[in-house]
Amino acid sequence: MSKPITINQLKKLCNEEIAKGHGDYAIMISNDDEGNGFHYLWYSFATLQEMKDESYFDYHDLLYDMDKNVAPLDKTIILG
């Protein structure tokens, strides 16, 4: 089973892209595991608790859909 990217890994990947001259590029992320649905990255880091507190979306639907075997919910951060 593959594991989600950590913040430390993301930082390394971002630094590599900056070194390639891509620092001013806009970021798109995939909507799904297959990588065939995309949207721009509109906000930076938010914990699940922060998202619940701000009512950005239905928190319970997110928790239901997440595979808790992939990463613990209390150690998950959202980019959106």
mmCIF file of the N, C-alpha and C atoms, coordinates in Angstrom:
data_MODEL
# 
_entry.id   MODEL 
# 
loop_
_atom_site.group_PDB 
_atom_site.id 
_atom_site.type_symbol 
_atom_site.label_atom_id 
_atom_site.label_alt_id 
_atom_site.label_comp_id 
_atom_site.label_asym_id 
_atom_site.label_entity_id 
_atom_site.label_seq_id 
_atom_site.pdbx_PDB_ins_code 
_atom_site.Cartn_x 
_atom_site.Cartn_y 
_atom_site.Cartn_z 
_atom_site.occupancy 
_atom_site.B_iso_or_equiv 
_atom_site.pdbx_formal_charge 
_atom_site.auth_seq_id 
_atom_site.auth_comp_id 
_atom_site.auth_asym_id 
_atom_site.auth_atom_id 
_atom_site.pdbx_PDB_model_num 
ATOM 1   N N  . MET A 1 1  ? 0.851   -1.174 0.000   1.00 0.00 ? 1  MET A N  1 
ATOM 2   C CA . MET A 1 1  ? 0.000   0.000  0.000   1.00 0.00 ? 1  MET A CA 1 
ATOM 3   C C  . MET A 1 1  ? 0.901   1.242  0.000   1.00 0.00 ? 1  MET A C  1 
ATOM 4   N N  . SER A 1 2  ? 0.615   2.171  -0.884  1.00 0.00 ? 2  SER A N  1 
ATOM 5   C CA . SER A 1 2  ? 1.387   3.411  -0.899  1.00 0.00 ? 2  SER A CA 1 
ATOM 6   C C  . SER A 1 2  ? 0.918   4.324  0.230   1.00 0.00 ? 2  SER A C  1 
ATOM 7   N N  . LYS A 1 3  ? 1.794   5.227  0.626   1.00 0.00 ? 3  LYS A N  1 
ATOM 8   C CA . LYS A 1 3  ? 1.489   6.143  1.723   1.00 0.00 ? 3  LYS A CA 1 
ATOM 9   C C  . LYS A 1 3  ? 1.356   7.565  1.195   1.00 0.00 ? 3  LYS A C  1 
ATOM 10  N N  . PRO A 1 4  ? 0.552   8.384  1.869   1.00 0.00 ? 4  PRO A N  1 
ATOM 11  C CA . PRO A 1 4  ? 0.420   9.790  1.470   1.00 0.00 ? 4  PRO A CA 1 
ATOM 12  C C  . PRO A 1 4  ? 1.744   10.532 1.641   1.00 0.00 ? 4  PRO A C  1 
ATOM 13  N N  . ILE A 1 5  ? 1.909   11.587 0.891   1.00 0.00 ? 5  ILE A N  1 
ATOM 14  C CA . ILE A 1 5  ? 3.101   12.439 0.996   1.00 0.00 ? 5  ILE A CA 1 
ATOM 15  C C  . ILE A 1 5  ? 3.034   13.221 2.302   1.00 0.00 ? 5  ILE A C  1 
ATOM 16  N N  . THR A 1 6  ? 4.152   13.289 2.995   1.00 0.00 ? 6  THR A N  1 
ATOM 17  C CA . THR A 1 6  ? 4.226   14.085 4.223   1.00 0.00 ? 6  THR A CA 1 
ATOM 18  C C  . THR A 1 6  ? 4.589   15.529 3.881   1.00 0.00 ? 6  THR A C  1 
ATOM 19  N N  . ILE A 1 7  ? 4.454   16.411 4.854   1.00 0.00 ? 7  ILE A N  1 
ATOM 20  C CA . ILE A 1 7  ? 4.828   17.813 4.651   1.00 0.00 ? 7  ILE A CA 1 
ATOM 21  C C  . ILE A 1 7  ? 6.315   17.920 4.322   1.00 0.00 ? 7  ILE A C  1 
ATOM 22  N N  . ASN A 1 8  ? 7.157   17.135 4.990   1.00 0.00 ? 8  ASN A N  1 
ATOM 23  C CA . ASN A 1 8  ? 8.590   17.168 4.701   1.00 0.00 ? 8  ASN A CA 1 
ATOM 24  C C  . ASN A 1 8  ? 8.886   16.742 3.271   1.00 0.00 ? 8  ASN A C  1 
ATOM 25  N N  . GLN A 1 9  ? 8.191   15.708 2.785   1.00 0.00 ? 9  GLN A N  1 
ATOM 26  C CA . GLN A 1 9  ? 8.380   15.274 1.402   1.00 0.00 ? 9  GLN A CA 1 
ATOM 27  C C  . GLN A 1 9  ? 7.871   16.325 0.423   1.00 0.00 ? 9  GLN A C  1 
ATOM 28  N N  . LEU A 1 10 ? 6.740   16.950 0.739   1.00 0.00 ? 10 LEU A N  1 
ATOM 29  C CA . LEU A 1 10 ? 6.191   17.992 -0.117  1.00 0.00 ? 10 LEU A CA 1 
ATOM 30  C C  . LEU A 1 10 ? 7.151   19.172 -0.212  1.00 0.00 ? 10 LEU A C  1 
ATOM 31  N N  . LYS A 1 11 ? 7.750   19.532 0.901   1.00 0.00 ? 11 LYS A N  1 
ATOM 32  C CA . LYS A 1 11 ? 8.734   20.636 0.901   1.00 0.00 ? 11 LYS A CA 1 
ATOM 33  C C  . LYS A 1 11 ? 9.907   20.307 -0.017  1.00 0.00 ? 11 LYS A C  1 
ATOM 34  N N  . LYS A 1 12 ? 10.403  19.088 0.066   1.00 0.00 ? 12 LYS A N  1 
ATOM 35  C CA . LYS A 1 12 ? 11.512  18.677 -0.800  1.00 0.00 ? 12 LYS A CA 1 
ATOM 36  C C  . LYS A 1 12 ? 11.100  18.750 -2.269  1.00 0.00 ? 12 LYS A C  1 
ATOM 37  N N  . LEU A 1 13 ? 9.909   18.245 -2.580  1.00 0.00 ? 13 LEU A N  1 
ATOM 38  C CA . LEU A 1 13 ? 9.424   18.285 -3.962  1.00 0.00 ? 13 LEU A CA 1 
ATOM 39  C C  . LEU A 1 13 ? 9.258   19.727 -4.450  1.00 0.00 ? 13 LEU A C  1 
ATOM 40  N N  . CYS A 1 14 ? 8.731   20.589 -3.580  1.00 0.00 ? 14 CYS A N  1 
ATOM 41  C CA . CYS A 1 14 ? 8.566   22.000 -3.950  1.00 0.00 ? 14 CYS A CA 1 
ATOM 42  C C  . CYS A 1 14 ? 9.916   22.660 -4.186  1.00 0.00 ? 14 CYS A C  1 
ATOM 43  N N  . ASN A 1 15 ? 10.882  22.382 -3.327  1.00 0.00 ? 15 ASN A N  1 
ATOM 44  C CA . ASN A 1 15 ? 12.222  22.953 -3.505  1.00 0.00 ? 15 ASN A CA 1 
ATOM 45  C C  . ASN A 1 15 ? 12.845  22.500 -4.823  1.00 0.00 ? 15 ASN A C  1 
ATOM 46  N N  . GLU A 1 16 ? 12.610  21.241 -5.208  1.00 0.00 ? 16 GLU A N  1 
ATOM 47  C CA . GLU A 1 16 ? 13.116  20.744 -6.489  1.00 0.00 ? 16 GLU A CA 1 
ATOM 48  C C  . GLU A 1 16 ? 12.475  21.485 -7.662  1.00 0.00 ? 16 GLU A C  1 
ATOM 49  N N  . GLU A 1 17 ? 11.170  21.760 -7.566  1.00 0.00 ? 17 GLU A N  1 
ATOM 50  C CA . GLU A 1 17 ? 10.490  22.492 -8.636  1.00 0.00 ? 17 GLU A CA 1 
ATOM 51  C C  . GLU A 1 17 ? 10.954  23.947 -8.695  1.00 0.00 ? 17 GLU A C  1 
ATOM 52  N N  . ILE A 1 18 ? 11.201  24.553 -7.540  1.00 0.00 ? 18 ILE A N  1 
ATOM 53  C CA . ILE A 1 18 ? 11.728  25.918 -7.506  1.00 0.00 ? 18 ILE A CA 1 
ATOM 54  C C  . ILE A 1 18 ? 13.086  25.963 -8.190  1.00 0.00 ? 18 ILE A C  1 
ATOM 55  N N  . ALA A 1 19 ? 13.928  24.972 -7.907  1.00 0.00 ? 19 ALA A N  1 
ATOM 56  C CA . ALA A 1 19 ? 15.258  24.905 -8.529  1.00 0.00 ? 19 ALA A CA 1 
ATOM 57  C C  . ALA A 1 19 ? 15.159  24.764 -10.047 1.00 0.00 ? 19 ALA A C  1 
ATOM 58  N N  . LYS A 1 20 ? 14.092  24.155 -10.540 1.00 0.00 ? 20 LYS A N  1 
ATOM 59  C CA . LYS A 1 20 ? 13.864  24.011 -11.984 1.00 0.00 ? 20 LYS A CA 1 
ATOM 60  C C  . LYS A 1 20 ? 13.304  25.288 -12.605 1.00 0.00 ? 20 LYS A C  1 
ATOM 61  N N  . GLY A 1 21 ? 13.039  26.311 -11.776 1.00 0.00 ? 21 GLY A N  1 
ATOM 62  C CA . GLY A 1 21 ? 12.484  27.563 -12.286 1.00 0.00 ? 21 GLY A CA 1 
ATOM 63  C C  . GLY A 1 21 ? 10.963  27.601 -12.283 1.00 0.00 ? 21 GLY A C  1 
ATOM 64  N N  . HIS A 1 22 ? 10.322  26.696 -11.560 1.00 0.00 ? 22 HIS A N  1 
ATOM 65  C CA . HIS A 1 22 ? 8.868   26.614 -11.549 1.00 0.00 ? 22 HIS A CA 1 
ATOM 66  C C  . HIS A 1 22 ? 8.231   27.259 -10.320 1.00 0.00 ? 22 HIS A C  1 
ATOM 67  N N  . GLY A 1 23 ? 8.969   28.075 -9.604  1.00 0.00 ? 23 GLY A N  1 
ATOM 68  C CA . GLY A 1 23 ? 8.472   28.656 -8.361  1.00 0.00 ? 23 GLY A CA 1 
ATOM 69  C C  . GLY A 1 23 ? 7.233   29.519 -8.508  1.00 0.00 ? 23 GLY A C  1 
ATOM 70  N N  . ASP A 1 24 ? 7.031   30.120 -9.670  1.00 0.00 ? 24 ASP A N  1 
ATOM 71  C CA . ASP A 1 24 ? 5.862   30.981 -9.880  1.00 0.00 ? 24 ASP A CA 1 
ATOM 72  C C  . ASP A 1 24 ? 4.702   30.262 -10.572 1.00 0.00 ? 24 ASP A C  1 
ATOM 73  N N  . TYR A 1 25 ? 4.827   28.961 -10.766 1.00 0.00 ? 25 TYR A N  1 
ATOM 74  C CA . TYR A 1 25 ? 3.758   28.201 -11.421 1.00 0.00 ? 25 TYR A CA 1 
ATOM 75  C C  . TYR A 1 25 ? 2.579   28.015 -10.456 1.00 0.00 ? 25 TYR A C  1 
ATOM 76  N N  . ALA A 1 26 ? 1.365   28.021 -11.001 1.00 0.00 ? 26 ALA A N  1 
ATOM 77  C CA . ALA A 1 26 ? 0.172   27.711 -10.209 1.00 0.00 ? 26 ALA A CA 1 
ATOM 78  C C  . ALA A 1 26 ? 0.130   26.203 -9.956  1.00 0.00 ? 26 ALA A C  1 
ATOM 79  N N  . ILE A 1 27 ? -0.489  25.811 -8.857  1.00 0.00 ? 27 ILE A N  1 
ATOM 80  C CA . ILE A 1 27 ? -0.557  24.398 -8.479  1.00 0.00 ? 27 ILE A CA 1 
ATOM 81  C C  . ILE A 1 27 ? -1.964  23.864 -8.727  1.00 0.00 ? 27 ILE A C  1 
ATOM 82  N N  . MET A 1 28 ? -2.016  22.703 -9.385  1.00 0.00 ? 28 MET A N  1 
ATOM 83  C CA . MET A 1 28 ? -3.265  21.961 -9.528  1.00 0.00 ? 28 MET A CA 1 
ATOM 84  C C  . MET A 1 28 ? -3.094  20.654 -8.772  1.00 0.00 ? 28 MET A C  1 
ATOM 85  N N  . ILE A 1 29 ? -4.159  20.181 -8.149  1.00 0.00 ? 29 ILE A N  1 
ATOM 86  C CA . ILE A 1 29 ? -4.120  18.886 -7.490  1.00 0.00 ? 29 ILE A CA 1 
ATOM 87  C C  . ILE A 1 29 ? -5.231  18.015 -8.060  1.00 0.00 ? 29 ILE A C  1 
ATOM 88  N N  . SER A 1 30 ? -5.056  16.718 -7.912  1.00 0.00 ? 30 SER A N  1 
ATOM 89  C CA . SER A 1 30 ? -6.029  15.779 -8.457  1.00 0.00 ? 30 SER A CA 1 
ATOM 90  C C  . SER A 1 30 ? -7.205  15.613 -7.510  1.00 0.00 ? 30 SER A C  1 
ATOM 91  N N  . ASN A 1 31 ? -8.375  15.448 -8.076  1.00 0.00 ? 31 ASN A N  1 
ATOM 92  C CA . ASN A 1 31 ? -9.581  15.185 -7.295  1.00 0.00 ? 31 ASN A CA 1 
ATOM 93  C C  . ASN A 1 31 ? -9.729  13.715 -6.932  1.00 0.00 ? 31 ASN A C  1 
ATOM 94  N N  . ASP A 1 32 ? -8.923  12.847 -7.537  1.00 0.00 ? 32 ASP A N  1 
ATOM 95  C CA . ASP A 1 32 ? -9.113  11.422 -7.324  1.00 0.00 ? 32 ASP A CA 1 
ATOM 96  C C  . ASP A 1 32 ? -7.780  10.678 -7.393  1.00 0.00 ? 32 ASP A C  1 
ATOM 97  N N  . ASP A 1 33 ? -7.812  9.409  -7.057  1.00 0.00 ? 33 ASP A N  1 
ATOM 98  C CA . ASP A 1 33 ? -6.598  8.588  -7.033  1.00 0.00 ? 33 ASP A CA 1 
ATOM 99  C C  . ASP A 1 33 ? -6.024  8.328  -8.416  1.00 0.00 ? 33 ASP A C  1 
ATOM 100 N N  . GLU A 1 34 ? -6.856  8.355  -9.433  1.00 0.00 ? 34 GLU A N  1 
ATOM 101 C CA . GLU A 1 34 ? -6.377  8.074  -10.782 1.00 0.00 ? 34 GLU A CA 1 
ATOM 102 C C  . GLU A 1 34 ? -5.644  9.261  -11.405 1.00 0.00 ? 34 GLU A C  1 
ATOM 103 N N  . GLY A 1 35 ? -5.851  10.449 -10.856 1.00 0.00 ? 35 GLY A N  1 
ATOM 104 C CA . GLY A 1 35 ? -5.178  11.628 -11.392 1.00 0.00 ? 35 GLY A CA 1 
ATOM 105 C C  . GLY A 1 35 ? -5.802  12.153 -12.659 1.00 0.00 ? 35 GLY A C  1 
ATOM 106 N N  . ASN A 1 36 ? -7.092  11.909 -12.863 1.00 0.00 ? 36 ASN A N  1 
ATOM 107 C CA . ASN A 1 36 ? -7.722  12.392 -14.098 1.00 0.00 ? 36 ASN A CA 1 
ATOM 108 C C  . ASN A 1 36 ? -8.765  13.480 -13.856 1.00 0.00 ? 36 ASN A C  1 
ATOM 109 N N  . GLY A 1 37 ? -8.849  13.988 -12.636 1.00 0.00 ? 37 GLY A N  1 
ATOM 110 C CA . GLY A 1 37 ? -9.714  15.119 -12.330 1.00 0.00 ? 37 GLY A CA 1 
ATOM 111 C C  . GLY A 1 37 ? -8.890  16.134 -11.552 1.00 0.00 ? 37 GLY A C  1 
ATOM 112 N N  . PHE A 1 38 ? -8.901  17.384 -11.966 1.00 0.00 ? 38 PHE A N  1 
ATOM 113 C CA . PHE A 1 38 ? -8.008  18.376 -11.367 1.00 0.00 ? 38 PHE A CA 1 
ATOM 114 C C  . PHE A 1 38 ? -8.741  19.628 -10.933 1.00 0.00 ? 38 PHE A C  1 
ATOM 115 N N  . HIS A 1 39 ? -8.169  20.327 -9.954  1.00 0.00 ? 39 HIS A N  1 
ATOM 116 C CA . HIS A 1 39 ? -8.597  21.679 -9.613  1.00 0.00 ? 39 HIS A CA 1 
ATOM 117 C C  . HIS A 1 39 ? -7.387  22.435 -9.086  1.00 0.00 ? 39 HIS A C  1 
ATOM 118 N N  . TYR A 1 40 ? -7.449  23.765 -9.166  1.00 0.00 ? 40 TYR A N  1 
ATOM 119 C CA . TYR A 1 40 ? -6.350  24.573 -8.646  1.00 0.00 ? 40 TYR A CA 1 
ATOM 120 C C  . TYR A 1 40 ? -6.305  24.497 -7.130  1.00 0.00 ? 40 TYR A C  1 
ATOM 121 N N  . LEU A 1 41 ? -5.146  24.688 -6.583  1.00 0.00 ? 41 LEU A N  1 
ATOM 122 C CA . LEU A 1 41 ? -4.962  24.736 -5.138  1.00 0.00 ? 41 LEU A CA 1 
ATOM 123 C C  . LEU A 1 41 ? -5.305  26.143 -4.681  1.00 0.00 ? 41 LEU A C  1 
ATOM 124 N N  . TRP A 1 42 ? -6.352  26.276 -3.869  1.00 0.00 ? 42 TRP A N  1 
ATOM 125 C CA . TRP A 1 42 ? -6.859  27.585 -3.465  1.00 0.00 ? 42 TRP A CA 1 
ATOM 126 C C  . TRP A 1 42 ? -6.476  27.982 -2.054  1.00 0.00 ? 42 TRP A C  1 
ATOM 127 N N  . TYR A 1 43 ? -6.243  27.030 -1.185  1.00 0.00 ? 43 TYR A N  1 
ATOM 128 C CA . TYR A 1 43 ? -5.849  27.386 0.177   1.00 0.00 ? 43 TYR A CA 1 
ATOM 129 C C  . TYR A 1 43 ? -4.763  26.435 0.653   1.00 0.00 ? 43 TYR A C  1 
ATOM 130 N N  . SER A 1 44 ? -4.010  26.900 1.635   1.00 0.00 ? 44 SER A N  1 
ATOM 131 C CA . SER A 1 44 ? -2.881  26.106 2.110   1.00 0.00 ? 44 SER A CA 1 
ATOM 132 C C  . SER A 1 44 ? -3.320  25.194 3.240   1.00 0.00 ? 44 SER A C  1 
ATOM 133 N N  . PHE A 1 45 ? -2.420  24.882 4.097   1.00 0.00 ? 45 PHE A N  1 
ATOM 134 C CA . PHE A 1 45 ? -2.612  23.861 5.115   1.00 0.00 ? 45 PHE A CA 1 
ATOM 135 C C  . PHE A 1 45 ? -3.767  24.143 6.063   1.00 0.00 ? 45 PHE A C  1 
ATOM 136 N N  . ALA A 1 46 ? -4.560  23.126 6.326   1.00 0.00 ? 46 ALA A N  1 
ATOM 137 C CA . ALA A 1 46 ? -5.613  23.176 7.328   1.00 0.00 ? 46 ALA A CA 1 
ATOM 138 C C  . ALA A 1 46 ? -5.743  21.777 7.919   1.00 0.00 ? 46 ALA A C  1 
ATOM 139 N N  . THR A 1 47 ? -5.854  21.696 9.223   1.00 0.00 ? 47 THR A N  1 
ATOM 140 C CA . THR A 1 47 ? -6.079  20.394 9.845   1.00 0.00 ? 47 THR A CA 1 
ATOM 141 C C  . THR A 1 47 ? -7.549  20.033 9.703   1.00 0.00 ? 47 THR A C  1 
ATOM 142 N N  . LEU A 1 48 ? -7.852  18.784 9.935   1.00 0.00 ? 48 LEU A N  1 
ATOM 143 C CA . LEU A 1 48 ? -9.252  18.364 9.875   1.00 0.00 ? 48 LEU A CA 1 
ATOM 144 C C  . LEU A 1 48 ? -10.088 19.102 10.911  1.00 0.00 ? 48 LEU A C  1 
ATOM 145 N N  . GLN A 1 49 ? -9.523  19.343 12.081  1.00 0.00 ? 49 GLN A N  1 
ATOM 146 C CA . GLN A 1 49 ? -10.259 20.067 13.116  1.00 0.00 ? 49 GLN A CA 1 
ATOM 147 C C  . GLN A 1 49 ? -10.544 21.501 12.675  1.00 0.00 ? 49 GLN A C  1 
ATOM 148 N N  . GLU A 1 50 ? -9.560  22.163 12.044  1.00 0.00 ? 50 GLU A N  1 
ATOM 149 C CA . GLU A 1 50 ? -9.779  23.530 11.551  1.00 0.00 ? 50 GLU A CA 1 
ATOM 150 C C  . GLU A 1 50 ? -10.867 23.554 10.486  1.00 0.00 ? 50 GLU A C  1 
ATOM 151 N N  . MET A 1 51 ? -10.872 22.560 9.619   1.00 0.00 ? 51 MET A N  1 
ATOM 152 C CA . MET A 1 51 ? -11.899 22.505 8.584   1.00 0.00 ? 51 MET A CA 1 
ATOM 153 C C  . MET A 1 51 ? -13.272 22.310 9.214   1.00 0.00 ? 51 MET A C  1 
ATOM 154 N N  . LYS A 1 52 ? -13.347 21.492 10.240  1.00 0.00 ? 52 LYS A N  1 
ATOM 155 C CA . LYS A 1 52 ? -14.623 21.276 10.928  1.00 0.00 ? 52 LYS A CA 1 
ATOM 156 C C  . LYS A 1 52 ? -15.076 22.569 11.593  1.00 0.00 ? 52 LYS A C  1 
ATOM 157 N N  . ASP A 1 53 ? -14.151 23.253 12.268  1.00 0.00 ? 53 ASP A N  1 
ATOM 158 C CA . ASP A 1 53 ? -14.485 24.480 12.978  1.00 0.00 ? 53 ASP A CA 1 
ATOM 159 C C  . ASP A 1 53 ? -14.960 25.578 12.036  1.00 0.00 ? 53 ASP A C  1 
ATOM 160 N N  . GLU A 1 54 ? -14.404 25.621 10.845  1.00 0.00 ? 54 GLU A N  1 
ATOM 161 C CA . GLU A 1 54 ? -14.762 26.658 9.878   1.00 0.00 ? 54 GLU A CA 1 
ATOM 162 C C  . GLU A 1 54 ? -15.932 26.242 8.982   1.00 0.00 ? 54 GLU A C  1 
ATOM 163 N N  . SER A 1 55 ? -16.388 25.014 9.125   1.00 0.00 ? 55 SER A N  1 
ATOM 164 C CA . SER A 1 55 ? -17.515 24.490 8.330   1.00 0.00 ? 55 SER A CA 1 
ATOM 165 C C  . SER A 1 55 ? -17.303 24.654 6.828   1.00 0.00 ? 55 SER A C  1 
ATOM 166 N N  . TYR A 1 56 ? -16.094 24.341 6.349   1.00 0.00 ? 56 TYR A N  1 
ATOM 167 C CA . TYR A 1 56 ? -15.824 24.432 4.911   1.00 0.00 ? 56 TYR A CA 1 
ATOM 168 C C  . TYR A 1 56 ? -16.617 23.388 4.128   1.00 0.00 ? 56 TYR A C  1 
ATOM 169 N N  . PHE A 1 57 ? -16.828 22.244 4.741   1.00 0.00 ? 57 PHE A N  1 
ATOM 170 C CA . PHE A 1 57 ? -17.575 21.182 4.075   1.00 0.00 ? 57 PHE A CA 1 
ATOM 171 C C  . PHE A 1 57 ? -18.135 20.259 5.138   1.00 0.00 ? 57 PHE A C  1 
ATOM 172 N N  . ASP A 1 58 ? -18.886 19.284 4.701   1.00 0.00 ? 58 ASP A N  1 
ATOM 173 C CA . ASP A 1 58 ? -19.480 18.352 5.657   1.00 0.00 ? 58 ASP A CA 1 
ATOM 174 C C  . ASP A 1 58 ? -18.400 17.429 6.195   1.00 0.00 ? 58 ASP A C  1 
ATOM 175 N N  . TYR A 1 59 ? -17.967 17.711 7.379   1.00 0.00 ? 59 TYR A N  1 
ATOM 176 C CA . TYR A 1 59 ? -16.876 16.999 8.043   1.00 0.00 ? 59 TYR A CA 1 
ATOM 177 C C  . TYR A 1 59 ? -17.161 15.499 8.128   1.00 0.00 ? 59 TYR A C  1 
ATOM 178 N N  . HIS A 1 60 ? -18.382 15.132 8.432   1.00 0.00 ? 60 HIS A N  1 
ATOM 179 C CA . HIS A 1 60 ? -18.711 13.721 8.607   1.00 0.00 ? 60 HIS A CA 1 
ATOM 180 C C  . HIS A 1 60 ? -18.590 12.945 7.304   1.00 0.00 ? 60 HIS A C  1 
ATOM 181 N N  . ASP A 1 61 ? -18.944 13.563 6.176   1.00 0.00 ? 61 ASP A N  1 
ATOM 182 C CA . ASP A 1 61 ? -18.770 12.903 4.889   1.00 0.00 ? 61 ASP A CA 1 
ATOM 183 C C  . ASP A 1 61 ? -17.298 12.647 4.611   1.00 0.00 ? 61 ASP A C  1 
ATOM 184 N N  . LEU A 1 62 ? -16.452 13.614 4.948   1.00 0.00 ? 62 LEU A N  1 
ATOM 185 C CA . LEU A 1 62 ? -15.021 13.448 4.736   1.00 0.00 ? 62 LEU A CA 1 
ATOM 186 C C  . LEU A 1 62 ? -14.491 12.284 5.566   1.00 0.00 ? 62 LEU A C  1 
ATOM 187 N N  . LEU A 1 63 ? -14.852 12.244 6.831   1.00 0.00 ? 63 LEU A N  1 
ATOM 188 C CA . LEU A 1 63 ? -14.364 11.180 7.701   1.00 0.00 ? 63 LEU A CA 1 
ATOM 189 C C  . LEU A 1 63 ? -14.849 9.817  7.230   1.00 0.00 ? 63 LEU A C  1 
ATOM 190 N N  . TYR A 1 64 ? -16.051 9.765  6.732   1.00 0.00 ? 64 TYR A N  1 
ATOM 191 C CA . TYR A 1 64 ? -16.600 8.506  6.242   1.00 0.00 ? 64 TYR A CA 1 
ATOM 192 C C  . TYR A 1 64 ? -15.830 8.022  5.025   1.00 0.00 ? 64 TYR A C  1 
ATOM 193 N N  . ASP A 1 65 ? -15.471 8.946  4.143   1.00 0.00 ? 65 ASP A N  1 
ATOM 194 C CA . ASP A 1 65 ? -14.808 8.584  2.893   1.00 0.00 ? 65 ASP A CA 1 
ATOM 195 C C  . ASP A 1 65 ? -13.327 8.281  3.046   1.00 0.00 ? 65 ASP A C  1 
ATOM 196 N N  . MET A 1 66 ? -12.691 8.783  4.096   1.00 0.00 ? 66 MET A N  1 
ATOM 197 C CA . MET A 1 66 ? -11.250 8.613  4.240   1.00 0.00 ? 66 MET A CA 1 
ATOM 198 C C  . MET A 1 66 ? -10.904 7.210  4.707   1.00 0.00 ? 66 MET A C  1 
ATOM 199 N N  . ASP A 1 67 ? -9.840  6.663  4.147   1.00 0.00 ? 67 ASP A N  1 
ATOM 200 C CA . ASP A 1 67 ? -9.350  5.356  4.556   1.00 0.00 ? 67 ASP A CA 1 
ATOM 201 C C  . ASP A 1 67 ? -8.432  5.550  5.759   1.00 0.00 ? 67 ASP A C  1 
ATOM 202 N N  . LYS A 1 68 ? -8.917  5.229  6.923   1.00 0.00 ? 68 LYS A N  1 
ATOM 203 C CA . LYS A 1 68 ? -8.165  5.468  8.154   1.00 0.00 ? 68 LYS A CA 1 
ATOM 204 C C  . LYS A 1 68 ? -6.938  4.565  8.264   1.00 0.00 ? 68 LYS A C  1 
ATOM 205 N N  . ASN A 1 69 ? -6.835  3.554  7.388   1.00 0.00 ? 69 ASN A N  1 
ATOM 206 C CA . ASN A 1 69 ? -5.646  2.706  7.363   1.00 0.00 ? 69 ASN A CA 1 
ATOM 207 C C  . ASN A 1 69 ? -4.497  3.371  6.608   1.00 0.00 ? 69 ASN A C  1 
ATOM 208 N N  . VAL A 1 70 ? -4.811  4.360  5.784   1.00 0.00 ? 70 VAL A N  1 
ATOM 209 C CA . VAL A 1 70 ? -3.781  5.049  5.004   1.00 0.00 ? 70 VAL A CA 1 
ATOM 210 C C  . VAL A 1 70 ? -3.021  6.033  5.882   1.00 0.00 ? 70 VAL A C  1 
ATOM 211 N N  . ALA A 1 71 ? -3.748  6.837  6.667   1.00 0.00 ? 71 ALA A N  1 
ATOM 212 C CA . ALA A 1 71 ? -3.123  7.823  7.561   1.00 0.00 ? 71 ALA A CA 1 
ATOM 213 C C  . ALA A 1 71 ? -4.084  8.125  8.687   1.00 0.00 ? 71 ALA A C  1 
ATOM 214 N N  . PRO A 1 72 ? -3.577  8.286  9.901   1.00 0.00 ? 72 PRO A N  1 
ATOM 215 C CA . PRO A 1 72 ? -4.472  8.632  11.015  1.00 0.00 ? 72 PRO A CA 1 
ATOM 216 C C  . PRO A 1 72 ? -5.067  10.015 10.810  1.00 0.00 ? 72 PRO A C  1 
ATOM 217 N N  . LEU A 1 73 ? -6.326  10.181 11.149  1.00 0.00 ? 73 LEU A N  1 
ATOM 218 C CA . LEU A 1 73 ? -7.016  11.443 10.926  1.00 0.00 ? 73 LEU A CA 1 
ATOM 219 C C  . LEU A 1 73 ? -6.400  12.591 11.722  1.00 0.00 ? 73 LEU A C  1 
ATOM 220 N N  . ASP A 1 74 ? -5.885  12.309 12.920  1.00 0.00 ? 74 ASP A N  1 
ATOM 221 C CA . ASP A 1 74 ? -5.290  13.384 13.712  1.00 0.00 ? 74 ASP A CA 1 
ATOM 222 C C  . ASP A 1 74 ? -3.918  13.790 13.224  1.00 0.00 ? 74 ASP A C  1 
ATOM 223 N N  . LYS A 1 75 ? -3.402  13.112 12.198  1.00 0.00 ? 75 LYS A N  1 
ATOM 224 C CA . LYS A 1 75 ? -2.123  13.468 11.593  1.00 0.00 ? 75 LYS A CA 1 
ATOM 225 C C  . LYS A 1 75 ? -2.324  13.743 10.111  1.00 0.00 ? 75 LYS A C  1 
ATOM 226 N N  . THR A 1 76 ? -3.480  14.281 9.748   1.00 0.00 ? 76 THR A N  1 
ATOM 227 C CA . THR A 1 76 ? -3.798  14.578 8.356   1.00 0.00 ? 76 THR A CA 1 
ATOM 228 C C  . THR A 1 76 ? -4.025  16.074 8.197   1.00 0.00 ? 76 THR A C  1 
ATOM 229 N N  . ILE A 1 77 ? -3.430  16.642 7.144   1.00 0.00 ? 77 ILE A N  1 
ATOM 230 C CA . ILE A 1 77 ? -3.577  18.059 6.824   1.00 0.00 ? 77 ILE A CA 1 
ATOM 231 C C  . ILE A 1 77 ? -4.140  18.167 5.416   1.00 0.00 ? 77 ILE A C  1 
ATOM 232 N N  . ILE A 1 78 ? -4.984  19.154 5.200   1.00 0.00 ? 78 ILE A N  1 
ATOM 233 C CA . ILE A 1 78 ? -5.673  19.297 3.915   1.00 0.00 ? 78 ILE A CA 1 
ATOM 234 C C  . ILE A 1 78 ? -5.098  20.483 3.132   1.00 0.00 ? 78 ILE A C  1 
ATOM 235 N N  . LEU A 1 79 ? -4.898  20.273 1.850   1.00 0.00 ? 79 LEU A N  1 
ATOM 236 C CA . LEU A 1 79 ? -4.628  21.337 0.885   1.00 0.00 ? 79 LEU A CA 1 
ATOM 237 C C  . LEU A 1 79 ? -5.815  21.336 -0.054  1.00 0.00 ? 79 LEU A C  1 
ATOM 238 N N  . GLY A 1 80 ? -6.316  22.508 -0.441  1.00 0.00 ? 80 GLY A N  1 
ATOM 239 C CA . GLY A 1 80 ? -7.533  22.457 -1.248  1.00 0.00 ? 80 GLY A CA 1 
ATOM 240 C C  . GLY A 1 80 ? -7.654  23.436 -2.338  1.00 0.00 ? 80 GLY A C  1 
# 
